[in-house]
Amino acid sequence: MQNIAITILFCLLSVLQSTKSNNEQFPPLRTFDIESKVKGFGYPFEKHSVTTADGYILEIHRVQYSPKSKETNGRPPVLIMHGLLGSSADFFHVGVGNALPLRLSDIGYDVWLGNSRGNSWSRNHKTLNPDKNDTFWDFCLDELGTEDAPAIVDYVLKATGTQSLSFVGHSTGAAEFFMLASSKSEYNKKINAMAALAPVVYVNHSSSIVLNMINANDYTAVLALEKTLKLNEFLQHNFAVEAALYFLCKDDSKYQMLCETALFLLQGYDPKELDKNVMYDFLLSFPAGTSIKQVNHFLQTKISGKLRKFDYGIIKNLDVYNQRSPPEYDFSNISVPIGLFYGQNDLIVTKPEIDELASKLKNVTTFEIPYPRFTHLDFLLATDLDSLSNVYVMNYLNQYNGLDPIPTTTSTTSPTTSTTSAATSTTSATTSTTSAATSTTSATTSTTSAATSTTSAATSTTSAATSTTSATTSTTSAATSTTSPTTSTTSAATSTTSATTSTTSTTPATGSSYYWTASLVLIMTECIYFGFFYYV
């Protein structure tokens, strides 16, 4: 498996080296016209430039209002940040009624979307040329969290004339928030709430087949390979990459199942919620590119099981950090209310990792998406994204922005929630919306409380027509089966055990001969195709 991983990376890096050395032949592309797409939906679209303290020029996007309400005054700002290799475009592919930025705009938010340095929309600098100066690519997750994120937050607050905003981060976009809030304490007052969607902070329990092919020995080999090839940029969205994606992933391609398999291997198997047209549309903007150093930082996080600053090796660490190993980010400095949203079938960010992260935060609510096959990218691409996830994200943010809660449909299953607060040690079963002012919730049946440990009880209710587990105040239909959240609220000083509802997480049947055959064919096809494209 190690050799396969090295081979895949070598094939990809070979293409990258060809694009780096010949940018006239393979210029960066923006095939996905985000402005036309958003305006085509009937929403306004603005581009803004943000210059960071270290000279990077970032393009960020704004959807100020909705066609449902063109009032611009009094809209609370919300900032959305993409994940690794992503961009602001990632959040729009599912269209009206499902795209989170558009839905937030519909209910009254002034929506801003960031683009991290080095992606398709942010390949600019005051003095450095990304195609000529290797120094441009000398950045990792540290700079995204401590340089890009604060610059964008400050710009949005100044543009809107507000004192604080809400932050939504997907994948490593959530990690940027944790780096920012833990290292720059003043931003805890500038951010009123954080919604972390599949946050990539701890990934040492990842069950992703692709990620688990890489171990410490492979990482060392990859570093040596990068130095030999003098690579700095990773998966720039250029003609070579898009041609490969078009060949493999377009709607009428006989190889399209290879694209699906690649996604499933990486992040989870959920064909029901994956629209093939949406997948191809997504691949017109993804991957959007980043630095090799940022990918290395992500792999370091995977191998170490910790969110630390970049590891340069013992000698340089002593010079940079004055210690042999890189320092960890200290989450005890974070006071912002945080909602952790995760899928039961996410192979990249699993429940043990969410639990580990939650245990280190002062004021946190965890939300398990009730659909059992919900994956890492379902937060961006799910066909039923609004009812499965968006409604809970929006209701969570609404608590901190003075907006009314959104009613959930009777056919929607509420997520399992667990809340930890530094304020109280009250345990109860509650609704899917949790107040930040007090961590106290009303119990429906039984509550067990202790000074140092609390365990939340679940309420079980059976309807004559259906089997329903309920601890919520939302109305359920007799024709559906609904599972609602079990909430555990504890003090930061106590030990917390959160009991979940009777919802069973279904493990997808990904071990079929078709699945593994397709996986092998995918690896071979991509290597052969990339190699052919490079040498011909």
PEURDA-V907942 format. One record per residue. RES is the residue in one small letter. SS is DSSP state (H for helix, E for strand, C for the rest). PSI is psi in whole degrees, 0 to 359 (NA if undefined). D_LAST is the distance of its C-alpha to the last C-alpha in Angstrom with 2 decimals. Layout:
# PEURDA-V907942
res = [RES,RES]
ss = [SS,SS]
psi = [PSI,PSI]
d_last = [D_LAST,D_LAST]
This chain:
# PEURDA-V907942
res = [m,q,n,i,a,i,t,i,l,f,c,l,l,s,v,l,q,s,t,k,s,n,n,e,q,f,p,p,l,r,t,f,d,i,e,s,k,v,k,g,f,g,y,p,f,e,k,h,s,v,t,t,a,d,g,y,i,l,e,i,h,r,v,q,y,s,p,k,s,k,e,t,n,g,r,p,p,v,l,i,m,h,g,l,l,g,s,s,a,d,f,f,h,v,g,v,g,n,a,l,p,l,r,l,s,d,i,g,y,d,v,w,l,g,n,s,r,g,n,s,w,s,r,n,h,k,t,l,n,p,d,k,n,d,t,f,w,d,f,c,l,d,e,l,g,t,e,d,a,p,a,i,v,d,y,v,l,k,a,t,g,t,q,s,l,s,f,v,g,h,s,t,g,a,a,e,f,f,m,l,a,s,s,k,s,e,y,n,k,k,i,n,a,m,a,a,l,a,p,v,v,y,v,n,h,s,s,s,i,v,l,n,m,i,n,a,n,d,y,t,a,v,l,a,l,e,k,t,l,k,l,n,e,f,l,q,h,n,f,a,v,e,a,a,l,y,f,l,c,k,d,d,s,k,y,q,m,l,c,e,t,a,l,f,l,l,q,g,y,d,p,k,e,l,d,k,n,v,m,y,d,f,l,l,s,f,p,a,g,t,s,i,k,q,v,n,h,f,l,q,t,k,i,s,g,k,l,r,k,f,d,y,g,i,i,k,n,l,d,v,y,n,q,r,s,p,p,e,y,d,f,s,n,i,s,v,p,i,g,l,f,y,g,q,n,d,l,i,v,t,k,p,e,i,d,e,l,a,s,k,l,k,n,v,t,t,f,e,i,p,y,p,r,f,t,h,l,d,f,l,l,a,t,d,l,d,s,l,s,n,v,y,v,m,n,y,l,n,q,y,n,g,l,d,p,i,p,t,t,t,s,t,t,s,p,t,t,s,t,t,s,a,a,t,s,t,t,s,a,t,t,s,t,t,s,a,a,t,s,t,t,s,a,t,t,s,t,t,s,a,a,t,s,t,t,s,a,a,t,s,t,t,s,a,a,t,s,t,t,s,a,t,t,s,t,t,s,a,a,t,s,t,t,s,p,t,t,s,t,t,s,a,a,t,s,t,t,s,a,t,t,s,t,t,s,t,t,p,a,t,g,s,s,y,y,w,t,a,s,l,v,l,i,m,t,e,c,i,y,f,g,f,f,y,y,v]
ss = [C,H,H,H,H,H,H,H,H,H,H,H,H,H,H,H,H,H,H,H,H,C,C,C,C,C,C,E,C,C,C,C,C,H,H,H,H,H,H,H,C,C,C,C,C,E,E,E,E,E,E,C,C,C,C,E,E,E,E,E,E,E,E,C,C,E,C,C,E,C,C,C,C,C,C,C,E,E,E,E,E,C,C,C,C,C,C,H,H,H,H,C,C,C,C,C,C,C,C,H,H,H,H,H,H,H,C,C,C,E,E,E,E,C,C,C,C,C,C,C,C,C,C,E,E,C,C,C,C,C,C,C,C,H,H,H,H,C,C,C,H,H,H,H,H,H,H,H,H,H,H,H,H,H,H,H,H,H,H,H,C,C,C,C,E,E,E,E,E,E,C,H,H,H,H,H,H,H,H,H,H,H,H,C,C,C,H,H,H,H,E,E,E,E,E,E,E,C,C,C,C,C,C,C,C,C,C,C,H,H,H,H,C,C,C,H,H,H,H,H,H,H,H,H,H,H,H,H,H,C,C,C,E,E,C,C,C,E,H,H,H,H,H,H,H,H,H,H,H,C,C,C,C,C,C,H,H,H,H,H,H,H,H,H,H,H,H,C,C,C,H,H,H,E,C,H,H,H,H,H,H,H,H,C,C,C,C,C,C,E,E,H,H,H,H,H,H,H,H,H,H,H,H,H,C,C,C,E,C,C,C,C,C,H,H,H,H,H,H,H,H,C,C,C,C,C,C,E,C,C,H,H,H,C,C,C,C,E,E,E,E,E,C,C,C,C,C,C,C,C,H,H,H,H,H,H,H,H,C,C,C,C,C,E,E,E,E,E,C,C,C,C,C,C,C,C,C,H,H,H,H,E,C,C,H,H,H,H,H,H,H,H,H,H,H,H,H,H,C,C,C,C,C,C,C,C,C,C,C,C,C,C,C,C,C,E,E,E,E,E,C,C,C,C,C,C,C,C,C,C,C,C,C,C,C,C,C,C,C,C,C,C,C,C,C,C,C,E,C,C,C,C,E,E,E,C,C,C,C,E,E,E,C,C,C,C,E,E,E,C,C,C,C,C,C,C,C,C,C,C,C,C,E,C,C,C,C,C,E,E,C,C,C,C,E,E,E,C,C,C,C,C,C,C,C,C,C,C,C,C,C,C,H,H,H,H,H,H,H,H,H,H,H,H,H,H,H,H,H,H,H,H,H,H,H,C]
psi = [326,317,322,316,315,319,315,312,321,317,314,317,331,317,318,320,321,322,325,324,352,69,344,324,324,72,156,142,152,62,323,110,92,324,312,323,310,316,327,334,351,12,152,158,131,147,137,149,131,127,126,168,332,18,359,140,114,138,119,158,153,134,98,328,180,151,342,338,110,7,128,342,142,10,123,136,145,135,130,128,136,172,191,130,9,189,178,333,334,331,358,352,333,355,187,137,346,327,123,316,320,321,321,321,320,323,5,9,153,108,129,142,128,161,119,155,138,349,181,331,355,45,57,154,154,325,343,142,121,337,351,333,112,332,332,325,11,66,159,198,329,312,327,321,327,352,305,308,311,324,318,316,312,320,314,317,320,318,327,349,31,166,337,164,168,150,131,125,133,132,237,344,329,323,326,320,314,324,317,306,332,334,339,90,333,339,351,336,341,348,118,341,150,125,109,112,113,58,124,89,309,124,22,345,10,138,15,125,319,311,324,354,346,123,187,321,318,320,319,319,320,318,317,320,318,317,322,316,353,54,143,323,145,123,53,139,83,189,321,313,315,325,319,316,322,317,320,331,350,160,324,12,135,352,8,328,338,322,315,315,321,315,317,320,322,315,355,153,113,71,332,322,7,108,124,325,321,320,313,320,319,320,355,342,345,134,147,0,154,192,152,323,323,320,319,319,319,316,324,320,320,315,318,335,19,151,99,168,167,137,110,356,159,313,309,330,319,324,318,315,353,31,161,325,154,144,147,154,134,102,350,345,351,127,356,136,133,133,123,115,130,156,147,337,21,116,343,311,110,171,317,325,322,317,320,316,314,325,344,5,151,317,90,144,129,138,114,118,128,337,120,341,15,128,184,313,353,336,344,326,356,137,323,42,321,315,332,324,309,317,326,323,314,318,324,313,325,328,326,1,12,23,151,147,152,127,141,152,158,339,0,134,128,149,155,128,149,127,131,128,147,351,318,174,52,132,137,168,138,185,176,355,133,133,140,336,319,144,31,133,158,132,145,318,272,141,129,126,142,166,325,346,141,141,127,141,149,151,132,122,133,127,156,330,334,172,117,127,122,135,27,174,0,149,135,148,146,347,355,164,120,133,125,171,149,127,135,124,126,165,151,338,352,168,130,132,121,122,138,169,182,15,132,128,122,123,122,149,83,9,14,160,326,315,312,325,315,323,314,317,321,311,313,316,315,317,314,316,314,318,317,315,323,313,339,NA]
d_last = [28.75,28.24,25.33,23.68,24.23,22.77,19.62,19.21,19.85,17.48,14.55,15.74,16.51,13.12,11.88,15.13,14.76,11.60,13.72,16.76,15.57,14.18,16.57,16.58,13.07,13.90,17.72,20.02,20.96,24.35,23.70,26.88,29.73,32.40,35.07,34.84,34.74,37.88,39.73,38.90,40.76,43.74,43.67,43.69,40.79,40.93,38.57,40.07,38.93,40.16,40.05,40.46,42.73,39.82,38.27,35.56,35.67,35.28,35.15,37.45,38.42,41.82,43.34,46.94,48.68,48.42,49.32,51.87,53.56,52.87,55.31,53.66,56.65,57.22,53.81,52.98,49.53,46.95,43.71,40.74,38.01,34.67,33.18,30.28,27.01,29.11,30.72,33.74,31.84,31.91,35.59,35.53,33.30,36.26,38.15,41.84,44.25,41.83,39.95,41.96,41.97,43.29,45.85,47.07,47.46,49.37,51.96,52.61,50.10,48.45,44.89,42.51,38.97,37.36,33.82,33.31,31.87,28.11,27.30,25.97,29.51,30.66,28.17,31.01,33.51,36.45,35.15,31.73,28.30,25.93,22.89,24.78,27.52,26.90,30.51,29.76,28.15,31.11,32.60,33.18,35.45,38.44,37.61,36.86,40.28,42.35,40.82,38.98,41.37,44.61,43.37,42.48,45.76,47.82,46.16,46.82,50.40,51.08,49.59,51.61,54.74,55.01,55.88,53.48,50.58,49.18,45.85,43.44,40.51,37.95,36.49,35.90,37.35,40.61,40.17,40.12,43.59,44.94,43.73,45.28,48.60,49.14,48.46,49.93,53.15,53.95,51.18,53.16,55.47,52.72,51.18,53.66,51.63,48.30,46.51,43.89,41.55,40.09,40.53,38.20,40.82,41.31,38.53,39.73,40.90,37.65,36.98,33.33,31.40,28.33,30.51,32.60,29.72,29.91,32.94,34.16,32.55,29.09,29.66,30.50,27.32,25.25,27.19,26.45,22.70,22.89,24.91,22.56,19.52,21.96,21.12,23.53,22.20,21.46,19.64,19.86,19.76,16.91,14.40,11.90,14.98,16.54,13.72,13.81,17.59,17.79,15.93,18.23,21.37,22.38,25.78,24.94,21.93,22.77,21.12,23.44,25.66,22.97,23.28,27.02,26.99,25.03,27.71,30.50,29.47,29.37,32.47,34.55,34.88,36.38,35.09,38.33,37.72,33.98,33.42,29.92,29.91,31.02,28.31,25.55,27.48,27.64,23.88,23.63,25.29,24.63,23.29,24.57,23.65,25.95,26.29,25.38,29.09,30.20,28.20,29.77,33.14,32.70,31.92,34.97,37.04,35.90,36.74,39.99,41.31,42.57,41.76,41.94,40.74,37.54,37.98,37.14,38.70,42.34,42.54,40.93,42.62,45.94,45.11,43.82,46.07,48.81,48.31,46.20,44.43,43.34,46.08,45.99,46.49,50.15,50.53,54.31,53.97,52.72,55.42,53.41,53.95,50.79,49.69,47.16,45.50,43.56,42.45,43.74,40.32,38.29,36.42,35.63,39.13,41.88,45.65,46.56,44.44,46.08,49.46,48.77,47.80,50.83,53.15,52.33,52.95,56.34,56.14,53.57,53.31,50.78,49.72,48.24,46.64,48.66,45.91,45.06,41.30,40.64,37.46,35.92,33.91,36.76,38.28,35.58,34.63,37.65,38.91,42.47,41.80,44.93,47.41,45.74,45.19,45.66,49.37,50.09,48.01,49.82,53.22,52.65,51.87,54.70,57.25,56.50,56.20,59.35,57.70,59.08,57.52,55.51,57.04,54.91,54.93,56.98,54.00,52.28,52.66,53.46,51.61,53.20,54.09,55.36,56.79,57.63,59.76,61.54,64.45,66.00,66.05,66.76,65.20,64.96,63.14,62.05,60.04,56.33,57.18,58.53,60.58,59.65,63.17,64.59,62.83,65.65,65.16,67.62,67.82,68.20,69.67,69.78,68.87,69.11,69.46,69.95,70.17,67.19,65.24,64.86,63.47,62.79,64.08,62.50,64.51,64.33,65.58,65.56,65.92,67.61,64.61,61.81,61.10,60.66,60.36,61.47,62.23,61.53,63.49,61.04,62.30,60.87,60.97,62.78,59.95,57.31,56.82,56.44,55.93,56.85,56.56,58.47,58.90,59.93,61.19,62.08,63.01,60.56,63.19,63.37,61.40,59.97,59.24,57.95,58.70,56.34,57.14,56.87,53.38,51.26,47.62,45.70,42.85,40.13,39.43,35.90,36.36,35.87,33.72,31.59,30.99,29.93,27.85,26.00,25.58,24.01,21.69,20.73,19.85,17.79,15.97,15.15,13.93,11.74,10.41,9.99,8.40,5.76,5.50,5.72,3.82,0.00]
